Amino acid sequence: MSYAVEPWQLRWQGLSVGNLHQTESTFALSNGHIGMRGTLDEGEPRGLPGTYLNGFYEQHQLPYGEAGYGYPEAGQTVVNVTDGKIIRLLVEDEPLDMRYGTAIEHERVLDFRSGTLRRRTVWESPTGRRVTVRSERLVSFTQRAVAAIRYEVEPEEDLQLVLQSDLLANEPIQSRSSDPRVAAALDAPLVNDFTMAEKSRAVLCHHTKVSGLRMAAAMEHEIEAVELAEGTTPRTEIRAEDDLARYTAAVDVKGGTCLKLTKYLAYGWSGQRSTPALRAQVEAALSGARQTGWEGLLREQRAFLDDFWEVADIEVEGDDELQQALRFALFHILQAGARGETRAIPGKGLTGPGYDGHAFWDTEMFVLPVLTYTVPDAARDALRWRHSTLDKARERAEVLGLKGAAFPWRSINGAECSAYWPAGTAAFHVSGDVAYAVQQYLHATNDEAFDRDEATEILVETARLWMSLGHHDPHDGFRIDGVTGPDEYSAIVDNNVYTNLVAQQNLRSAADAAERHPDKANASAEEIAAWRKAADVMAMPYDELLQVHPQADNFTRHAEWDFENTPAEKYPLLLNYPYFDLYRRQVVKQADLVLAMHVRGDAFTAEEKARNFAYYEARTVRDSSLSAGTQAVLAAEVGHLDLAFDYLVEAAFTDLHDLHENVTNGLHMASLAGAWTALVAGFGGMRDHGGELTFAPRLPDALTGLSFRMAFQGTRIAVEVRGGEATYRIVDGTELTTKHHGEPITIKAGEPVTVPIPKCPELERPRLPFGREPRRR
């Protein structure tokens, strides 16, 4: 069983209990503030239930075999908060449970245009009573604190139906962690502060035991029956206790008519506001939702998505399954960041508890480029979260004996949560990644307020980190030693090229920002000059013998990994071989030098990119979902179009086909974003170096056409590629000047520009590690 291939929705027909873990992730709904996994309305059967509030976590001790100075002490784990999705149905006295009776028909549909999850089930009870159940669920993009469900039941004969609608806190879940500290922290993490149940409304307020965060969840109901059995009226009641509020409606319904329940939900949390204030917040949100009404919420959701697809849609010709996967990816990226509003974008979004709900550098280097060119306000809000955590980043740098700001490898609230320092603390490139995303956003939007109020401080503080971390060497220039780059199979290296290049751009961007806003930077002319000098002489290792860039000093001198004698079941390597063996060999977990050639392509010649790409292709095993999208971009740029397409497919289907066998814990936001990047930056050839937007599109043989949309400096454009030509068109705006394969073009409103695409060189497919070809469908 699998998803039906349809361009604008994801449909699963039939019930497969064994696949619930995966479909609960793929069918998840979110707006960046609230996240709801796609569990069945009845709550059971289930795989891994989950409702999350962005930034709401519990704290626990981090495990260490041996103590060490500067080790982070506290871990943070996302909490499964009060579940408001549950609506149970009893047909006469028999509960609708998909494991019993007969599901004659059953399907669920995630609709990318309506922004809802729909369900339709024809169920016959063990005693032969048949009902049709339809439900539709949304998490509102327009009313940030609100979710809603419409639940309809149509019996074939006159029947008594009983609906039970719950708010359930401390939902029992099998521990997902082998660390007893985490398991203990998540065992009933919520402590009740307040309960209320009145008429059709209920409120539950809780706080976490250790982190002390407070939250409130509320529900309200509207019930409607088209035609009741003669002489009957609906009987309703509501009650609440510490961890459960339940609204019950018993109705005698005539056969062939419909009982409708609309359930409005509201969520809020805070680390500072009181319980009464949170109660007032969620009750106000409920009132606003009821005022809008179910149909109004649907209209608002559709209008929001219509605007999104106008600026963000991608169309591919020649591969219907890929078309669906690309829109699935874009929809979930939007859900992850649309209404985060100064909260992080976790690595799994709000689709599951994977990575403990932490945000990584994935956000800045993979997810934010999508949002920057489609929903720039969401990108700005994610960067404002980084700005709001600057004090914690400064404190971390101070603990490490450094100046400036050291952003964390993984975190929920901005404090470092990685217990493995070679891959965490030493990954200083995260600070450069944040600075890169800030500068990319500024280039794409010309947002002067953000430049002045947030960007300058981020750029300046991260520049100060590099100056204290690196040093001038008379032989190599400005060196940055003892760091870990994006490739986690290399650690504590000197002059990681990726790190040095993002630091170089960071230093120059900080100098420019400090000169634009001297009152915000508080940097002297001498300090600014020092940044520029360090950037100008930044070390850039190069192997003259092999004529490639080692991803760090001496990398190309390491022993080779024996790929041919590494069985397929030994991947991912980190789970089957000691790190010390990985660290001293030429084996690459994920794109590192290749990622540097994408984001800092202006620092390499075309010939260097081709040689480097071929060299690292033979050594990159893609034990990370981050890698395929980036490898697709460089494969397309240097001319390996078929290989680029294969990598695009791997990135696009990582979650839909569960290629890493861990979708149960949530979707891979960076891989979903990587599919967009593979299309737009790969086959579209889109680059934005120094604020200059350029394109160099080419099509692989597998596609007959491709089009994509994006926004740049307030102008929305569409790029269409087919038949050896590219057409550039203004969707909204007046004029945009860009380049097509290096040639300047000017696009004006109502005057599309069509230009030929230069012939792609015919290249031999590069050698890949034995057994590590891109995963095909």
C-alpha positions in Angstrom: 0.0 0.0 0.0 1.2 3.5 -0.8 0.1 7.0 -1.6 -2.0 7.7 -4.7 -0.1 9.9 -7.1 -2.0 13.2 -7.4 -0.6 16.7 -8.1 -2.1 18.6 -5.2 -2.7 16.2 -2.4 -1.4 13.1 -0.6 -4.0 10.3 -0.4 -3.7 7.0 1.5 -6.5 4.5 0.8 -7.2 1.6 3.2 -5.9 1.2 6.7 -2.5 -0.2 7.4 -1.9 -0.1 11.1 1.8 -1.0 10.6 2.2 2.3 8.6 0.6 4.6 11.1 4.0 5.8 12.4 4.9 7.0 9.0 1.5 8.5 7.9 1.2 10.3 11.2 4.3 12.2 10.2 3.4 12.8 6.6 -0.1 13.8 7.5 1.0 16.2 10.2 -0.5 19.7 10.3 1.4 22.7 11.6 1.6 26.5 11.3 5.0 26.8 13.0 3.5 27.5 16.4 1.2 24.5 16.8 2.0 21.0 15.4 -0.3 18.0 15.3 0.7 14.6 14.1 -1.8 12.9 11.8 -3.2 10.5 14.2 -6.7 9.1 13.7 -9.6 11.1 15.2 -10.3 8.3 17.7 -6.8 8.4 19.1 -6.4 4.6 18.6 -4.9 2.6 16.9 -1.9 4.8 16.8 1.8 4.8 16.1 3.3 7.8 17.9 0.8 10.5 19.0 2.0 14.0 19.3 0.9 17.6 19.7 3.7 20.2 20.0 4.0 23.9 20.7 7.1 25.4 19.2 9.7 26.2 21.9 7.9 24.3 24.7 10.3 21.8 26.3 11.3 20.0 29.4 14.8 20.0 30.8 17.0 17.1 31.9 20.6 16.4 32.7 22.9 15.5 29.9 24.8 12.2 30.3 28.6 12.1 30.5 30.9 9.2 31.2 33.5 11.7 32.3 33.1 15.3 33.1 34.9 18.1 31.2 35.2 21.8 31.4 32.7 23.6 29.2 30.4 20.6 28.6 26.8 21.7 28.4 24.9 20.4 31.5 21.2 20.6 30.6 19.4 18.9 27.8 16.0 20.0 26.3 13.3 17.8 24.9 10.2 18.8 23.1 7.0 17.9 25.1 3.9 16.2 23.8 1.4 18.7 25.1 -2.3 18.4 25.7 -3.9 16.5 22.8 -7.1 18.1 21.5 -7.4 16.0 18.3 -9.3 13.2 20.0 -13.0 12.7 19.0 -14.4 9.2 19.7 -17.7 7.8 18.3 -19.9 5.2 19.8 -22.5 3.7 17.5 -25.2 2.6 19.8 -22.9 1.1 22.5 -20.0 0.1 20.1 -17.0 2.3 19.8 -15.7 3.0 16.3 -12.3 1.4 16.4 -10.6 0.6 13.1 -9.2 -2.6 14.5 -12.8 -4.0 15.0 -15.8 -4.3 12.8 -15.2 -3.7 9.1 -13.7 -0.7 7.4 -15.5 -1.0 4.1 -13.9 2.2 2.8 -11.2 4.3 4.4 -9.0 7.1 3.0 -7.1 10.1 4.3 -6.1 13.1 2.2 -3.6 15.8 3.0 -4.6 18.7 0.7 -1.8 21.2 -0.2 -4.3 23.8 -1.4 -6.9 23.8 1.3 -4.3 23.1 4.0 -6.4 20.5 5.7 -6.3 16.8 6.5 -9.5 15.0 5.4 -10.7 11.6 6.3 -13.6 9.4 5.0 -14.5 6.1 6.5 -17.4 3.7 5.9 -17.5 1.5 9.0 -19.7 -1.4 9.9 -19.8 -2.3 13.6 -19.4 -6.0 14.7 -23.2 -6.1 15.0 -23.7 -4.8 11.5 -24.6 -1.2 12.0 -23.1 1.0 9.3 -22.0 4.6 9.4 -20.1 7.0 7.2 -17.6 9.2 9.0 -16.1 12.3 7.5 -13.6 14.6 9.2 -11.5 17.6 8.2 -8.8 19.1 10.4 -6.8 22.3 10.1 -4.1 24.2 12.0 -4.7 27.8 11.1 -2.1 29.9 9.2 -4.1 33.1 9.8 -5.1 32.6 13.5 -1.9 31.4 15.0 -3.2 29.9 18.2 -6.1 28.1 16.6 -6.8 24.6 15.3 -10.2 23.2 14.3 -11.9 19.9 13.4 -15.2 19.3 11.6 -16.5 15.8 12.3 -19.5 14.4 10.6 -21.4 11.1 11.0 -24.1 9.7 8.7 -25.8 6.5 9.8 -27.6 4.3 7.3 -30.4 3.6 9.8 -31.9 5.4 12.9 -29.2 5.1 15.5 -28.1 6.6 18.8 -24.7 8.2 18.3 -22.5 9.4 21.2 -19.5 11.7 20.5 -16.7 12.2 23.1 -14.4 15.1 22.5 -11.3 15.2 24.7 -8.4 17.4 25.9 -5.9 14.9 27.2 -2.7 15.8 28.9 0.2 13.5 29.8 -0.8 11.1 27.1 1.1 7.8 27.8 3.7 7.2 25.2 6.3 4.4 25.0 9.7 5.9 25.7 11.5 6.9 22.5 14.9 7.4 24.2 17.5 4.9 25.6 18.6 7.6 28.0 16.8 7.1 31.3 17.1 10.8 32.0 15.1 11.7 29.0 12.6 9.0 29.6 12.1 10.2 33.2 11.7 13.8 32.0 9.0 12.9 29.6 7.1 10.6 32.0 4.0 12.8 32.8 5.9 16.0 32.3 2.9 18.3 32.8 1.6 19.4 36.2 -1.9 20.7 36.4 -2.5 24.3 37.4 -6.1 25.0 36.5 -9.2 23.2 35.0 -12.4 24.6 33.8 -15.4 23.1 32.1 -18.6 25.0 31.3 -21.3 24.5 28.7 -19.4 23.5 25.6 -16.0 24.9 26.6 -13.1 23.5 28.6 -9.6 24.8 29.5 -6.6 22.9 31.0 -3.5 24.7 32.2 -0.3 23.0 33.0 3.4 23.7 33.7 6.5 21.5 33.2 8.2 20.1 36.3 11.8 21.3 35.6 11.8 23.9 32.9 8.9 25.7 34.5 7.2 26.6 31.3 3.4 27.2 31.4 0.8 26.3 28.8 -2.9 26.4 28.3 -5.2 24.4 25.9 -8.8 25.1 25.3 -11.7 23.6 23.3 -15.2 24.7 22.4 -17.9 22.8 20.4 -20.8 23.5 18.0 -23.1 20.6 17.3 -25.6 20.3 14.5 -28.0 17.5 13.5 -29.9 17.8 10.2 -32.7 15.6 11.5 -33.1 14.0 14.9 -35.2 11.0 15.7 -38.8 12.1 16.6 -39.3 13.5 20.0 -35.6 13.6 20.9 -33.1 16.4 21.7 -29.3 16.2 21.9 -28.0 15.5 25.4 -24.6 17.1 26.1 -22.4 17.3 29.2 -18.8 18.5 29.9 -16.4 17.8 32.7 -12.8 18.3 33.6 -10.1 16.9 35.9 -6.4 17.5 36.1 -5.3 15.9 32.8 -8.6 15.3 31.0 -11.5 17.5 29.8 -14.3 15.7 28.0 -17.4 17.0 26.1 -20.0 14.3 25.4 -23.0 14.6 23.1 -25.6 11.8 22.8 -27.9 12.2 19.8 -30.6 10.0 18.2 -30.0 10.5 14.5 -32.3 9.4 11.7 -30.8 7.2 9.0 -29.5 9.0 6.0 -29.1 12.3 7.8 -25.9 13.8 9.3 -24.6 14.7 12.7 -22.0 17.5 12.6 -19.6 18.5 15.3 -17.2 21.4 15.0 -14.4 21.5 17.5 -12.3 24.6 18.0 -9.0 24.4 19.8 -6.6 27.1 21.1 -3.1 26.8 22.5 -0.7 29.1 24.2 2.4 28.9 26.3 4.9 31.2 28.0 7.9 31.1 30.3 6.9 34.4 31.9 3.2 35.0 31.8 0.8 33.7 34.5 -1.7 30.9 34.3 -4.6 33.3 34.3 -3.1 35.3 31.5 -2.6 32.1 29.4 -6.2 31.1 30.1 -7.4 34.5 29.0 -5.3 34.2 25.8 -6.7 30.8 24.7 -10.3 31.7 25.6 -9.9 34.9 23.5 -8.5 32.8 20.6 -11.5 30.5 20.9 -13.9 33.4 20.7 -12.1 34.7 17.6 -12.2 31.2 15.9 -16.0 30.9 16.7 -16.6 34.4 15.3 -14.8 33.4 12.1 -16.6 30.0 12.0 -15.6 26.8 10.4 -16.3 27.9 6.8 -14.5 31.2 7.5 -11.4 29.4 8.8 -11.4 27.3 5.6 -11.6 30.4 3.4 -8.8 32.1 5.3 -6.6 28.9 5.0 -7.3 28.7 1.2 -6.5 32.3 0.6 -3.2 32.1 2.5 -2.2 29.1 0.5 -3.3 30.6 -2.8 -0.9 33.4 -2.2 1.9 31.0 -1.2 1.6 28.9 -4.3 1.5 32.0 -6.5 5.0 32.8 -5.4 6.4 29.3 -4.5 5.0 26.7 -6.9 7.2 24.3 -8.8 5.9 22.4 -11.8 7.8 19.5 -13.5 6.7 17.9 -16.7 7.4 14.2 -17.2 7.3 12.8 -13.7 3.9 13.0 -11.9 5.2 11.3 -8.7 8.0 13.8 -8.4 5.5 16.7 -9.0 3.5 15.5 -6.0 6.7 15.1 -3.8 7.9 18.6 -4.6 4.6 20.2 -3.5 4.5 17.9 -0.5 8.0 19.3 0.4 7.0 22.9 -0.1 3.8 22.5 1.9 5.7 21.1 4.9 8.4 23.7 4.8 5.7 26.3 4.9 4.0 24.6 7.8 7.3 24.5 9.7 8.0 28.2 9.5 4.9 30.2 8.5 3.9 31.4 12.0 6.9 30.5 14.1 7.3 34.2 15.0 10.6 34.4 16.9 10.8 30.7 17.6 13.2 28.2 16.1 12.4 25.9 13.1 13.3 22.4 14.5 15.0 19.8 12.3 11.8 17.9 12.2 9.5 20.9 12.2 6.6 20.1 14.4 5.9 16.7 12.8 7.4 14.5 15.4 9.8 14.3 18.4 12.9 13.4 16.4 16.2 15.1 17.5 14.3 15.9 20.7 12.7 18.8 18.9 16.0 20.7 18.5 16.9 23.2 15.8 20.2 22.9 14.0 22.2 24.7 11.4 19.8 22.9 9.0 17.5 25.9 9.5 19.8 28.6 8.2 21.5 26.6 5.4 18.7 24.5 4.0 15.2 25.7 5.2 15.7 29.5 5.2 16.7 29.8 1.6 13.3 28.3 0.6 11.5 30.8 2.9 13.7 33.7 2.0 12.7 33.5 -1.7 9.1 32.5 -1.1 7.8 33.7 2.4 10.5 36.1 3.5 8.6 37.2 6.6 8.9 33.7 7.9 12.7 33.7 7.2 13.0 37.0 9.0 11.1 35.7 12.1 13.4 32.6 12.3 16.4 34.9 12.2 14.9 37.1 14.9 14.8 33.9 17.1 18.6 33.7 16.6 18.9 37.3 17.5 16.8 36.8 20.7 19.3 34.1 21.8 22.4 36.3 21.3 22.9 36.6 25.1 23.1 32.8 25.4 25.5 32.6 22.4 27.7 35.3 24.0 27.7 33.3 27.3 28.7 30.1 25.4 31.6 31.9 23.7 32.8 33.3 27.1 32.7 29.8 28.6 34.9 28.6 25.7 37.3 31.5 26.2 36.2 33.3 23.1 34.7 36.7 22.2 31.6 37.4 20.3 28.7 34.9 19.9 29.0 31.1 19.5 25.6 29.8 18.4 24.7 26.3 19.5 24.9 23.1 17.5 21.5 22.0 18.8 19.0 23.8 20.9 15.4 24.7 21.6 15.8 27.8 23.7 19.2 29.0 22.4 21.5 27.2 24.9 23.8 24.4 23.7 22.3 20.9 24.2 24.9 18.7 22.4 26.6 16.3 24.7 29.1 15.3 22.1 31.5 18.2 21.8 33.5 17.2 18.7 30.3 17.4 16.6 28.6 20.0 18.7 30.8 22.6 20.4 33.5 22.3 17.8 31.1 23.0 14.9 31.7 26.7 15.0 30.5 27.0 11.4 27.0 27.3 12.9 27.7 30.9 13.7 28.9 31.5 10.1 25.7 29.8 8.9 23.5 32.1 10.9 25.5 35.1 9.5 25.2 33.7 5.9 21.4 33.4 6.3 21.2 36.9 7.6 23.1 38.3 4.7 21.2 36.2 2.2 17.9 37.5 3.6 19.1 41.1 3.4 20.2 40.7 -0.2 16.8 39.2 -1.1 14.6 41.7 0.7 16.5 45.0 1.3 14.8 44.9 4.7 16.3 48.1 6.3 14.6 47.7 9.6 15.9 44.2 10.2 19.3 45.3 9.0 19.4 48.0 11.6 17.7 46.3 14.5 18.9 42.7 14.3 21.2 41.9 11.5 24.0 44.2 12.4 24.3 42.9 15.9 24.3 39.3 14.7 26.9 39.9 12.0 29.2 41.9 14.3 29.1 39.4 17.2 29.8 36.4 14.9 32.7 38.3 13.3 34.2 38.8 16.7 34.0 35.1 17.3 36.1 34.4 14.2 38.7 36.9 15.2 39.1 35.3 18.6 39.0 31.7 17.2 41.4 32.2 14.3 44.9 33.7 14.0 47.2 35.1 11.4 50.0 32.8 10.2 52.9 34.2 8.1 52.7 31.2 5.8 48.9 30.6 5.4 47.2 33.8 6.2 44.3 33.8 8.6 43.8 30.2 10.0 40.9 28.8 11.9 42.1 25.6 13.6 40.5 22.9 15.7 36.9 23.0 14.3 34.4 20.6 12.9 32.8 21.3 9.5 29.6 20.1 8.1 31.0 16.6 7.5 30.6 14.8 10.8 32.9 12.0 9.7 35.8 14.5 10.2 36.2 16.4 13.5 38.6 18.8 15.1 40.3 19.8 11.9 42.3 22.8 10.8 41.2 25.2 8.1 37.9 23.5 7.1 37.3 25.2 3.8 33.5 25.5 4.3 34.0 27.1 7.7 36.7 29.4 6.5 34.6 30.6 3.5 31.5 31.3 5.6 33.7 33.1 8.1 35.2 35.1 5.3 31.8 36.3 4.1 30.7 36.9 7.7 33.7 39.2 8.3 33.1 41.2 5.2 29.3 41.4 5.9 30.0 42.5 9.4 32.4 45.3 8.2 29.8 46.5 5.8 27.0 46.4 8.4 29.2 48.2 11.0 29.8 51.0 8.5 26.1 51.3 7.6 25.0 51.4 11.3 27.9 52.5 13.4 25.6 53.3 16.4 24.4 49.6 16.4 27.8 48.0 15.8 29.9 49.7 18.5 33.0 48.7 16.4 36.0 50.9 16.0 37.6 51.6 12.7 40.6 49.5 13.7 38.3 46.5 14.5 36.5 46.8 11.2 39.8 47.0 9.3 41.0 43.9 11.2 37.9 42.0 10.0 38.6 43.0 6.4 42.2 42.1 6.6 41.4 38.6 8.0 38.9 38.0 5.3 41.3 39.1 2.6 44.0 36.6 3.7 41.7 33.7 4.8 43.4 30.4 4.5 42.2 28.2 1.6 43.9 24.8 1.5 44.7 23.4 -1.9 46.4 20.1 -2.9 48.7 21.0 -5.8 49.4 17.4 -6.6 45.7 16.3 -6.9 44.6 19.8 -8.0 41.6 19.7 -5.6 40.7 21.5 -2.4 41.0 19.3 0.6 37.9 19.9 2.8 40.4 20.6 5.6 44.2 20.6 6.0 45.7 17.2 5.0 42.3 15.6 4.3 43.6 14.3 0.9 46.5 12.7 2.7 44.3 10.4 4.9 43.9 6.7 4.1 41.1 5.8 1.9 38.0 3.9 3.2 37.6 0.4 1.9 34.1 0.9 0.3 34.1 -2.4 -1.7 34.4 -4.4 1.5 31.9 -2.4 3.5 28.5 -4.4 3.5 25.3 -2.4 2.8 24.0 -3.3 6.3 27.0 -1.5 7.9 25.5 1.9 6.8 25.2 4.4 8.3 28.8 4.0 9.2 28.6 5.9 12.5 26.4 3.2 14.0 28.8 0.4 13.0 32.4 1.8 13.2 34.2 3.8 15.8 34.5 7.5 15.2 38.3 7.5 15.5 38.4 5.2 12.4 36.1 7.5 10.5 37.9 10.6 11.5 41.3 9.5 10.1 40.1 8.4 6.7 38.8 9.9 3.5 35.1 9.1 4.0 32.5 11.9 4.0 29.2 11.6 5.7 27.6 14.6 3.9 28.4 17.4 1.5 31.1 19.6 3.0 33.5 21.0 0.4 30.7 20.5 -2.1 28.3 22.6 0.0 31.0 25.3 0.1 31.1 25.3 -3.7 27.3 26.0 -3.6 27.0 28.7 -1.0 30.4 30.3 -1.8 30.6 29.4 -5.5 32.1 32.8 -6.1 35.3 31.5 -4.5 35.9 28.7 -7.0 36.6 28.6 -10.7 34.4 26.4 -13.0 37.4 24.0 -13.5 38.0 23.7 -9.7 34.3 22.9 -9.1 34.4 20.1 -11.7 37.5 18.5 -10.2 36.4 18.9 -6.6 33.0 17.5 -7.3 34.4 14.4 -9.0 36.9 13.9 -6.2 34.3 14.1 -3.3 31.7 12.1 -5.2 34.0 9.1 -4.8 34.2 9.6 -1.0 30.7 10.8 0.1 28.4 8.1 1.4 25.3 10.3 2.2 24.7 8.9 5.7 22.8 12.2 6.3 19.6 13.3 4.7 21.2 16.8 4.2 23.5 15.7 1.4 21.5 14.7 -1.7 20.0 18.1 -2.4 23.4 19.8 -2.3 25.1 17.2 -4.4 22.3 17.6 -6.9 23.1 21.4 -7.2 26.8 20.9 -7.9 26.1 17.9 -10.2 23.8 20.1 -12.3 26.2 23.0 -12.3 29.2 21.0 -13.5 27.2 19.2 -16.1 26.2 15.8 -14.6 22.5 16.3 -15.2 21.3 12.7 -14.9 23.2 12.3 -11.6 21.7 15.5 -10.4 18.2 14.2 -11.2 18.9 11.0 -9.2 20.0 13.1 -6.2 16.9 15.3 -6.6 14.7 12.2 -6.5 16.5 10.9 -3.3 16.0 14.2 -1.5 12.3 14.5 -2.6 11.4 11.0 -1.5 13.4 10.7 1.7 10.2 10.9 3.7 7.5 9.7 1.4 9.5 6.5 0.9 11.0 6.5 4.3 14.5 6.0 2.9 16.2 6.4 6.3 13.6 4.3 8.1 13.0 6.9 10.7 10.0 8.9 9.5 8.2 7.6 12.5 10.0 10.4 14.5 9.0 13.2 12.0 9.9 14.5 8.6 13.4 15.7 7.5 12.9 19.5 7.0 16.3 19.9 5.5 15.8 17.1 2.9 12.4 18.5 2.0 14.1 21.9 1.5 16.9 20.2 -0.4 14.4 19.0 -3.0 13.5 22.7 -3.7 17.2 23.6 -3.8 17.9 20.8 -6.2 15.3 22.2 -8.6 15.8 25.9 -8.2 19.5 26.1 -7.6 20.3 22.9 -9.4 18.3 22.7 -12.6 17.3 26.4 -12.4 20.9 27.4 -11.7 19.8 30.2 -9.3 22.6 31.9 -7.4 22.6 35.0 -5.2 26.3 35.9 -4.6 26.7 39.4 -3.1 23.1 40.3 -3.8 23.4 39.6 -7.6 20.6 37.2 -8.7 21.6 35.0 -11.6 20.3 31.9 -13.4 21.8 29.1 -15.5 19.0 26.6 -16.1 19.3 23.2 -17.8 17.0 20.2 -18.0 17.8 16.6 -17.3 16.7 14.0 -19.8 14.1 12.7 -17.3 12.1 15.9 -17.5 10.5 17.6 -20.5 9.9 20.9 -18.7 10.2 22.7 -15.5 9.0 26.0 -14.0 9.4 27.6 -10.7 8.5 30.8 -9.0 10.3 33.0 -6.4 10.5 36.5 -5.0 13.5 38.8 -5.0 13.5 42.3 -3.6 9.8 42.6 -3.7 9.4 41.3 -7.3 7.8 37.9 -8.0 9.1 36.1 -11.0 8.5 32.8 -12.9 11.1 30.8 -14.7 10.1 28.3 -17.3 12.5 25.8 -19.0 11.6 23.6 -21.9 12.7 22.8 -25.5 16.2 24.2 -25.1 14.9 27.7 -24.0 14.3 29.5 -20.8 11.5 32.1 -20.3 11.6 34.7 -17.5 8.4 36.5 -16.6 7.3 39.0 -14.0 4.4 37.7 -11.9 4.1 40.7 -9.6 6.2 43.8 -9.9 7.6 46.0 -12.6 11.2 45.1 -13.6 14.1 42.9 -12.6 17.7 42.7 -14.0 19.4 39.4 -13.8 21.7 37.1 -15.8 21.1 34.0 -17.8 24.2 31.8 -18.2 26.3 34.9 -17.5 24.5 37.2 -20.0 22.6 40.2 -18.5 18.8 40.3 -19.2 16.1 42.7 -18.0 12.6 41.4 -17.4 9.7 43.8 -17.4 6.1 43.4 -16.5 4.1 42.1 -19.4 7.3 41.5 -21.5 8.6 37.9 -20.9 12.2 37.3 -22.0 12.9 34.0 -23.8 16.6 33.0 -24.3 18.3 29.8 -25.6 20.1 27.5 -23.2 23.8 26.7 -24.0 24.5 23.1 -24.7 25.6 21.1 -21.7 29.0 19.4 -21.9 28.8 15.6 -22.2 30.6 14.2 -19.2 31.2 10.7 -17.9 29.3 9.9 -14.7 31.7 10.3 -11.8 32.7 7.3 -9.7 30.7 6.9 -6.5 31.5 4.8 -3.4 30.7 1.2 -4.0 27.1 0.5 -3.2 26.2 4.2 -2.5 24.5 5.2 -5.7 21.5 7.5 -5.2 18.4 5.7 -4.0 16.0 5.1 -6.8 12.2 4.7 -6.6 
